[in-house]
Amino acid sequence: MWRIARRPIFRFTPAGILTSVMIFLMVACGGGDPAQDAGSKPNGENSSEPPTMSAEEREKRFHPGPPWQGKGNDQGISQAEAEKFADYPLFWLGESFAGYNLQSIVRQKYTPPPGIPTHEAMDSVGFAYGDCTIQAGSRSCPTPLVVMIEPACLVRPEGLANGASDGSLESVRDRAALQRFADGHARLWTGQVSITLDAPANPTLVDRIVQELQGIGLNRAVEAGTPLPAPDFSACPLADMPPLQNPPTGE
């Protein structure tokens, strides 16, 4: 049975509420009911092509958003709560980055009950920057810039779907590991965390984001541009997810 990979991103809905939603994308298809498989959470990534959008289109769609006031919409947590967060180290880009103001800090956590594979687990803190105007004919649009932190054990480099990555792992900021993807987003592993970096408003910002990531709260000693440690998977349990398979070819 082929499985669906999903990539967590933030989108704005027509109601104007920022929501954190899981966007499911087919890495391989066939051999099963996608609606039934959509509840799974394999460690895959989106392999779509980078978005092509003119500067004028980007300016029309993406906006700075109002200045950060310490708390976003009702779905998010406050900056004070993020600063006290102790489950794992957090990174952000400050209250504003590249002209986009922080709009929301979203906390997601789901622990599967007994009998459900552990790869169904969700555990993340996401920082969403900027606002977006939904265009005619669309029902949602992506947040301009997102930094999402998860425990490193949830998504490891070897668990990524075949063909999803763009190039091999790179060393950045000394010993951190970075994997790029064909659609322009990237994932960085350092210490005990994995960090998704996504900038739909301007994918060329990813390299700058890597350098400007800084710690917040209990991790505030980590300054922008300073060396980051290598990823540490030593405490990760053995994955209970079957290996990802290549899609069928020729038929």
ABEGO torsion letter per residue (X at the ends): XBBBBBBBBBBBBAAGBBBBBBBBBBABBEGBBAAAAAABBBBBBBABBBBBBBAAAAAAABBAEBBBAGBBBAABBBAAAAAABAABBBBBAEABBGGBBBABBBBBBBBBBBGBBAAABBBBBBBBBEBBBBBBGBABBBBABBBBBBBAAABBAAABBBGABBEBBBBBGGABBBBBBAAGBBBBBBEABBBBBBBAABAAAAAAAAAABBBBEAAAABBBGBBBBBBBAAABBBBABBBBBBBBBGX
